[in-house]
């Protein structure tokens, strides 16, 4: 624990004893006997790690036992017929949860060693289709989303992902370094009966709360702005952004303010942070958090993110935590399981592509920072790698750089026939079943100075074809069309001589204080003069 010195006197932490699920075996050592003793602040982290490791080992053993059940025996599982599957979908034939569990376990086993366990005449796709249908039925997803999420993982890991979405994520808080130190805050909360520990070595401000004798969102420390209730995954984009004191930073979608206030703290209340959110109602909570945490360098505004940089530009760094489907936070919002469709992902992906281009264009490329961080609380490729790959193709002066985060899985470089830029491996993915936090995606882009557009070639033609499919003109086409229009609209000095002469006359007369006659009177006088000359 970094918030208590090892040579300080240990104090017992009042905690509620949890019921034991199994009696200790006779071969356990004296460490297990110590579990009956008091939990102290210094041994809390070690015990928590031990419990987590034990739980993980038991889960792995149970899964291995389930996957290997029937080893050496003939496979007894038979796929339901097409008629049975149709009847189940229509709800005419109810299926018990126990049967669904058995079928999923058997399908996982068959797909793990298809040659050994598959029934004659059955294809792998049939088992996959049955497994996806059972997952949708058992966990309550629509089949479209169940299949979309299933395709992200190997078969056995997919079950772990769906199972993790049924469990709540740990409660975490972020120390507000503008008003407190983590060590002092942790001790104050421990004295109030809160059982907590640091979220990990990767964060210097995060604390994970296991249980609390008081409402964690209503303590005097919370009301004084010493900490913010914030998911551990939302620390990551700000850590990747690395804002520096004195910079000009934009948070394009900032409500309710967890990331904005973290940025302000890292900047030590210097420079300026523009906290924008398109929803004006949400800016009320954002403003309240900014005041509570004592962030004096924050300006709250409410614009559609696509209006940047027309509204404002020239930022050193931009954080875009884009609106997304929420497939990484299903444990918090179970409605995602059934209310997402193909159209939702298409519209969201289009919006995210627009926003990331606006974020890039809002950067001052001459800045020493010139960084854009793109993040979502989604795990789908459509909203993550596809969007970043699109930005790299549309803005050649932008490149991906390492996020600087110590952990996380690499982003996809290829997915279901789509091949992305090789630098997509520098992005980071986070999963609830792997990292015990909300599903998240983080990418960090470095914005350089725009260079001259390359000569037109095959790559430009491919870009035009792609943009035609997307319904927007390619940059090279726009450039070419622009030159053609300029040629058609060239000035004709002879035809414009009268207009130029009249403008000069009006300018001189105005500066001499002479009141000009209305244009209609001038035209009438000219017409009369022309008639007399005839």
Secondary structure, DSSP 8 states (H G I E B T S, - for coil): -TTS-TTS---B--------SS---TT--HHHHGGGS--BTTTHHHHHHHHHHHHHHHHHHHHHHHHTTTTTS--------HHHHHHHHHTSS---HHHHHHHHHHHHHHHHSHHHH--TT--HHHHHHHHHHHHHHHHT--HHHHHHHHTTS-HHHHHHHHHHTTS---EEEEE-TTT--HHHHHHHHHHTTEEEEES-TT-SSEEEEEEESS-TTSSHHHHTTSEEE--THHHHHHHHH---TT-EEEESS-TT-HHHHHHHHHTTT-SEEEEE-S-TTHHHHHHHHHHHTT-TTEEEE---GGGTTTS---BSEEEEE-----TT-TTT-TTHHHH--HHHHHHHHHHHHHHHHHHHHTB-TTSS--EEEEEES---STTTHHHHHHHHHH-TTEEEE----S--EE--SEETTEE--GGGGGSEEE-HHHHSS--EEEEEEEE----------HHHHHHHHHHHHHTS--HHHHHHHHHHHHHHT---HHHHHHHHHHHHHHHHHHHTT-----HHHHHHHHHHHHHHH-
